[in-house]
Amino acid sequence: MNILLGVTGGIAAYKALNLVRLYRKAGHEVQVVMTDSAQAFVAPLSFQALSGHPVRTELFDPEQEAGMDHIALARWADVLVIAPATANVLAKLSAGLADDLLTTLVLACDRPLVVAPAMNRVMWQQPVTQQNLQALQARGITVVPPGEGEQACGETGEGRLAEETAIVTATESVQSALSGSSKPKNDQAWLKTQAFLQGKQVLITVGPTQEPIDPVRFLGNRSSGRMGFALAQAASEAGANVTLIAGPVALPTPAGVRRVDVATAQQMFDAVQAEFAQTDVLIGAAAVADYRVAEPAEQKLKKSPDADELTLKLIKNPDIIGWAGEQKAQNGGKGPILVGFAAETENLEAHARTKLQTKQLDMICANQVGDKLGFDQPDNALTLITAEHTRHLTRSDKADQARQLLQVLLEWQADLKF
Ligand SMILES: Cc1cc2nc3c(=O)[nH]c(=O)nc-3n(C[C@H](O)[C@H](O)[C@H](O)COP(=O)(O)O)c2cc1C
């Protein structure tokens, strides 16, 4: 794969050298474009030596424009990656600016873009930076979120460049989603699923929710979001317009998928309500907290020397998929296909069937958790249940389970009145 790597002016620019090395080791071709600021951190010659190509830095470069001009460079690329991406470049991309070679290339290139932001934690937390990121994600750009830890500026917090290996994985998964190498290309059932989902609006909730206890603590759960992200990728590959409403997870957004990030169950509910009217298929794969803390403390709770116990009062959260079922029932059964997930540690099918009925869903995907399957595991073995049918899927990776789930939706569509 041909990777065009943009390096911008952050302290983590030196880590992009290792990224080039890892890409080359994995068999990819890399050409590097550096912004002016990036060259203050690392010399272009280092990237030239590691990539085996001259490094491009100037938009107006008569020598290069006679050879590999910027349009040829954009056409050469299979994927564009910007790592590290400064707050400045995120703002420019969000606004659609093209005032240097890198940002011009982004606009001139119709290949997928992956950005890996890195910056001081205060810059990262600025509402304007977060808004820029959300705008990029909404356009289907893949963001590899930064990690937490010690920063070069001496502070500790979120904003460190993601691990280089995570950036390589995100780059390769974006590309494989586009080339379709992760799915069986000539599989008849999959081709039919594509015809079925083409242009449909698919809304997927995913990941855990976090319910604040105080400004630094929350109630959460072990959901990794992998199943929902696999579903988003599979539905997008099948030609659906996919929106992911994602609780806090550090997973790259699949290519072409619109992502809305939320933290609490209430925020997830608000986002689902905003999208519901335009939705053809709603898949509730998120592990939504049933309860939240009634009154989160405004300041960090302190350990009291006299009290051995601390009681938190919890109140019920909105039942998102239950609300969707009720809306559809009130509308005489018209509305999106509703698919829920039931993650259970015991009596899997019985609990799942109860949930199917009480929440008035069309299908439920029963998900055994806690036995080396389910949460935070690469594999799954779903049991798909509707009022008329039951299908046990054999254990496989979550990408395969996601494709099978969509194929079964197609198979059973007559009963689901799609
Ligand atoms: C020592 C130093 C370190 C910097 N580190 C970062 C950083 O990690 N992330 C960031 O967004 N900006 C950082 N900046 C600020 C950017 O270099 C500055 O916003 C610049 O205009 C970015 O240009 P570019 O986006 O075209 O590369 C740093 C600046 C200095 C002087």
The ligand as a Gaussian input file, in Angstrom:
#p B3LYP/6-31G(d) Opt

LIG

0 1
 C        8.541000      23.173000      21.492000
 C        7.170000      23.178000      20.856000
 C        6.413000      22.035000      20.906000
 C        5.150000      22.008000      20.329000
 N        4.417000      20.859000      20.409000
 C        3.184000      20.837000      19.878000
 C        2.406000      19.656000      19.966000
 O        2.826000      18.616000      20.484000
 N        1.162000      19.671000      19.421000
 C        0.638000      20.784000      18.822000
 O       -0.506000      20.755000      18.394000
 N        1.370000      21.913000      18.714000
 C        2.627000      21.967000      19.216000
 N        3.362000      23.119000      19.124000
 C        2.804000      24.270000      18.414000
 C        2.895000      24.103000      16.891000
 O        4.262000      23.888000      16.504000
 C        2.333000      25.340000      16.191000
 O        0.941000      25.435000      16.472000
 C        2.568000      25.322000      14.698000
 O        1.954000      26.469000      14.126000
 C        2.014000      24.074000      14.038000
 O        2.233000      24.131000      12.640000
 P        1.802000      22.960000      11.658000
 O        0.464000      22.491000      12.090000
 O        1.741000      23.592000      10.301000
 O        2.856000      21.912000      11.694000
 C        4.646000      23.164000      19.680000
 C        5.428000      24.308000      19.622000
 C        6.676000      24.319000      20.201000
 C        7.499000      25.581000      20.109000

